[in-house]
Amino acid sequence: MSWLAQLAAALTLFGIGYHCFVLLAALRFIGRAGRWRRLPDYVPPVTVLKPLKGADRELFANLETFCRQDYPTFQIVFGVDTPDDPAAEVVRRLQRAHPDRDLVLSIGAGEAANGKIGKLMQMIEHAAHPVLVLSDADIRVEPTYLRTMVRPLQRADVGLSTCLYRGRGRPGLATRLECLFIDTDFVPMVLIGDWIGIRAAYGASIAFKRDALEAAGGFAVAADQLADDYVLGQRVAAAGWKIAVLPDMVETVLESETVGEVWRHQMRWARTYRACQPFGWLLAAVIQLTAWACVLWLANGGASPAPELLAAALGVRLSVLTAVMLLVGRRDAPLRFWLLPAKDLVTSALWLGSWLGREVEWGGRRFRVESDGRMIRLPAPACPAPSLAAPSP
């Protein structure tokens, strides 16, 4: 075999071994995570923080699930940049529909390159309670959500809890692909990270003790960071608090309608991972199991052992991911795994693309991500002014 075929064969075998490690990480995670569920109920007053921008078609339904919590005392603070943001009217509808709930609309933002953090810096001024729960606008939850997220905080050494999430959306290729990225890339990454000691939070859902957030420097520490959730989790851990990663899942309601939108979203995440963990992201090349098995096939002209290793690679990846999804309660996820080989090759293309530039698109704006994770807003492309001169004959 050529040197390329030998390299691809070695990395394919390494990738198969890595996936066995993923399965062990899932078993360990589920075994350890049970301790959070065994804790007694704990219901301190809570403020939920919901930074918003624009109004997707599912926004009212998403936010209403937070209004229907089975929890004794809680407040929800919604934040928008300007009073004419369409999300502000959605909040006013919620206030009319749930007059018995303590729903606050915060308008304005602090100075921050990260618009979400800018709003949170303003919203925290309205927070009335000692426990804070932060989640994205596209998250939908069960009535027991607050009890689940807050329960680990009764331990004196735990300052933050966070959890997994799953995708939900209309049928279509874009939604199926985005769900696959969550189930087959994000979830295994969390399981491995939990085992090797990466202490991070996941922005879909985070619960803080207010004391822990203040000890970490408050929301301002992430004002110019693209990976705000990662930075907040790291700062809380650095301040001496433990982080609880829960096995429970919230739903992220996916709004992507085209594969192009999914690509831009995933490229933002790929360049975020590159900024947060550059060495780890570089090493991620060696676990691109499907890609290396295909490289082996091409480099070896389809001759043995390429077919055998390709079959083994796909079989192990499908088997391990199916087992992981069943362990974390995603029984429907394997129904989409027929798209997995194509999605894996897209993941490898995203990995390559993440090293070819530093620009990302977020919320309709473009940013440059610096090597330390800071984001710098780029000016909008100039549009030539329309000419008022009469056309020449």
N, C-alpha and C positions, 0 to 999 in steps of 0.2 A: 504493500500500500504506500501511497505517497505520504509525505509528512503532514499534509493537510488532512488526509483521510485518517491518519493515526491520531492527530490532535482531536479531530471531531469524534472519533470513536472513544477516546479517553474522556472527553467532556460529556459525551452521552452517558457513559457509565457513571461518571461523577453525578450527573443530573438525576439518574435513577436512584443513586444512594441518597441524594439530597431529599428526594420526595419521600423516601422511607423516614427520613428525619422529620419531615413535615407531619407525617402521620403520628410519630411519637410525640411531637410537640402538641398536636391536637389532643391526644389522649391525656397528656400531662396537664394541659390547660383546663380541660373539662373536669379532671379530677380535683385540681386545686381550686377552680372557680366555685365549686360547690360550697366552699366555706362561706362565701358571701350570702348564699341563699339560706344558710342555716342560722344566720344572725337573726335576733328578734326584730320585730317591727320598730321603726324609728321615724318619727314624723315631726321634726322641727319645722318652724315656719320657713317657707322657701320663696325666693324670687326667681322667676323664669325670665331669662333675657333672650329676646328674639330680634336680632338685627334683620332688617328687611330692605329690599331694593326691587322695585317693580312688582307687578302682580301677575304671576303665572296663573293658568286656568285652575289649578288645584290649590291655590294659596289659602282660600277661605276654609276649605275642608281640612287642610293640613293644620292650620292654626286652631280650628275648633276642637281638634282632638286634645289640645292642651287645656282648653276651657272645661273639658269634661273629665278632669282627673278626680279619682277617688282619693282625695287628700284633704285633711282638715283645714289647713291655712296656707294659702299660696297667693302670690301676686304675679302677674305677667306684665313685663315692660317690653313694649314693642318700640323699635327705633327706626326712623327714616331720616334721610338727609334734609329733605325739604317738605313743606306741607302739601305740595302738589304731586308728590310721589303717589302713583296709583295704589301702592300698598297702604297708604294712610287711610284711604276710603274703605279698604277691606277691614282695617282695624276698627273704624267707626261702626261698620256693620256688626262686627263682633261685639262691640260695646252695647249696641242696641239689642242684639240677640241674647246677651248674657249680662243683664244689669246687676245680677247678684255677684258677679265676679269682680275682683280688683284688677282691672285692665287699664294700663297707663300707656299713653302714646308720647314717646320722646321724639322731639324734632331737633335736628342739628347733629353736629359731629365735631369731635376734637381734631387737632392737627395730626394727621396720620396719612402715610402713603397707602396703607391698607384701609380701605373704606369701611370694612366690617369692624375693625378695631376702633376706628374713629367714632363710629356710632356707639360702640360699647363704652368708650370713655365718657360719652355724654349720658348714656343710659344708666350707668352705675350710680349716678347722682340720685336717681329715682328709686333705687333698690331699697326696700324697707327691712329686709330680713337677713339673718346671718348665714344662710346657705343659698348659694347661687347655682342655678342650672342653666347652661347655655346650649342652644341647639340651632341648627340652620333652619332657614325658612321652608325648605322642601322636606322636612322630617314629619312623619306621621306616627303617632304612638298609641299604645293601649291605655286604658284608664288606670292601670297599676304602675305606669311608667315612673312617676315621681317617687313612689315608695321604693321601687327597685333601684333607682339611681342614687337615692339618698342613704339607703340602708348601710352601705360600707362606711359612711362618714361618722357613724357612732363610735368607731374605734379611734382612740386618741391620736394614733400615729398616722392615720389616713387623711390626707388633705384633699384628694381628688379622686373621683371615679369616672370611668369612661366605658364605652361598650362598642360592640360590633354593630354593623348595619347591613341591610340587604336592600337590593333595588326592587322597585315596583313601578310599572308604567304601562302604557298602552301597547298592544301587540305590534311588533314591527322589528326589522333588522337592527335599527339603531338601539332600541331598548334592550333587545336580547344581547347585543354585544356589550352594552354598558353593564348589564347585570353580570355577565360573564367576567368582566374585568374586576368587579367587586368580589365575586365568589371565588375566583380562581387565582387572583393576584393579591388583592387587599387582605382577605381573610388569612391566607397562609403567611403573608408578611407579618401580620399582627401576632399570630401564634408563635412564629420563630422569634420575633422581637421580644415577646414576653419571656421566652425561655432564656435568651442570651442577655437579658437585662437592659434592653432599650426602654427607657421610661418616657413615654410620650402620651399625649392625649389625642383623641380622634374627634374632629370637629362636629361630626353629626350629633354628638351628645356628650356633654361634660358636666359634672357636678363638682362644685368647689365648696370648701369651707371658706368663708370670706377672709378669715385670718390667714389661710394658706395663700390665697391670691395676693393679699397685701404683702405677705412675707416674700413672695416671688417678684414683687415690684409692680403689681397691678397690670391692667391691660396695656399700659403704656410701653411695657418692655417689648411688645410685639407690634408696635405702631407702624414700623416700616418693614415688617417681615411677611414674606409670602406664606410661609408655613406657620401661621399664627398658633394653630392648635399644638403643633409639635413644640414650638418655643415655650408656650405656656406650661405644657407638661414638663419639659426639661427644667424650667425655672422653679416650678413647685417642688420637683424632686431634689434639685440642688439646694433648696431652702430647708431640706431635711424631712420632708413629708413623703409618705408612701403613696403610690398610685394603685388603685384597684381597677383592673380590667375585667369587666363583667361578661359572662357568656351570653347574656340576653341581647336581643337585636331590636333596633328601631328600623323603620322603613324610610328610605329616601325615595321620594316620588320623582321619577326621571322625566324630564321634559324634552330631552333631545329628540329631534325628528329626523335628522339626517346623520349619515355616517361621518360627514365632515364635522358636525358639531361634536360628536363623540371623540373624534381624533383631536380636535383642539382642546377639549376638556382633559383628555388623557395626556396630551403633551404638556399641559400645565402641571399635572401631577408628576410626570416623569422628570421635568426640570426642577420641580420642588424637591423630589427625592434626591436628585443630583446635588442640589444646594445644601440639603440637610445632612446627608451622609455620602459625600463624594467617593470615599474609598469603598464603602459598602455597595454603592450603586455601580462602581466600576466592577467589583467582584460579581455583581448580578449577571454579568455576561456569561459566566461559567455555568449558570443554572438554567440557561435558555434551552431546555431539554429538547423540545420539538425542533427548534431551529438547528441545533447541532446534529440531530439525527438526519435532518434533510441535507445538511452540508455533507455529511458522511455519504449519503446516497449519491449525491452529485459527484463528489470527489472520487468515489470508488466505482463510478459507472454502474451502480445498481448491483454490483457483485457482492457476494458474501464477505463480511458479515453485515453489510448495510441493511438488507431487508429484515434480518433477525433483530438487529438493534433498533430499527425504526419501529417494528411491531412491539418490542419490549418497552420502548420509551412511551409510546402511546398507551399501551396497556397499563403500565405502572401509573402514568399520570392520571388516566381516567379512573382507575381503581382507587388511588389514594384520594383524589379530590372528591369522589363519590362518598368515600368513608368519612372524610372531613365534613362534608356538607351534612351528612346524616348525624354526625356527632354534635354539630352546632344547631341542629334543628331545621336545616334547609332541605326538606325532603323533596321539594319540587325542582330544586336547582339542577340535578342531573338530567332532567328532561331537555335542557338546552345544551348539553355537552357535545351534541353532534357538531356544533360550531367551534368546538375547542381548538382543533388543529389550526384553523384559519385565524382564530383570535390569538393564538400563541405566536404566530408569525407576525401579526400586527404588533404584538407586545415587543417582539424583537426589533421591529422597525422603529417603534417609539423609543426604545433604548438607544438605538443608533442616533435617532434624531435629537435626543436630549443633549447630545454632545456637540451638535452642529450649530448651536446658537443659545442665546440667553433670553430671548424674548418670549413672553407669554401673553395670552389674552384672558382677561378676567373682567366680567361685568361690562363688556363692551369697550373696555379700555386696554391699552397695550402697555406692558411694563418690561423693564430689563431687570433680570435677577442677578445680583452680584454674587461673588463666591461665598460670602458670609450669609446669604439668604435674604439680604435686604432687597427691596423692590423699589425701582425708580420709575416713575411714570414717564412714558414717552409722549412727545407731542403728537397730536393727530396729524395725519398727512394733509398737506396743504391742498386745497381745491382751487383751481384757477377761477378767478372772478369772471362771470359771464360778460362777454363783450357787448357794448351797446352801439357799436359802430354799425352803420348800414353795410350790408354785404356788397362787395365790389361787383360790378356788372360782369 
